[in-house]
């Protein structure tokens, strides 16, 4: 798995790891494993991950609306 984090995101991630490690090393390990599993899911299924993390996006795409947050949408019936 290969990915890069924005420097501020990396700083926040490392801070969270340190915070959990101060509480309990197993807790920090669980946090790291959950984070890496999430990244792996995103890299493997980027569209599914986006739709799962943003139910409104999924609803917008299925309905063809844009709810003011999307510049447009493609409905299933518009795909040839």
Buried (B, 14 or more C-beta within 10 A) or exposed (E): EEEEEEEEEEEEBEEBBEEBBEEEEEBBEEBBEEEEEEBEBBEEEEEEBEBEEEEEBBEBBEEEBEEEEEEEBEEEEEEE
